[in-house]
Amino acid sequence: MATMNISLNDTLGDYAQERLGCGGFSNASDYLRSLIRKDRLIRGLASGGATPVDAGFWQAMRSGPVSKCRRIRQSGHSRGWLSRP
């Protein structure tokens, strides 16, 4: 685990100390880790970044497994779990 030393002015330090008591954090490190996790979620980094939605993306969606199942069902050649009673 990486170690960092962070300096805060009095106003930010007091605020962080207040949040420790009412936020369920056991120490300042827990509080800062929570803030960083929330920031990553907001920025979309927790999932590895955004996937661009372009023509190639939509082509892959149209030719994917769901589309193939739909075409089989529409053709009337579906068997087993693809067929409807």
Helices and strands as residue ranges (DSSP letters): H 10-22, H 28-43, H 55-62, H 65-75, G 80-82
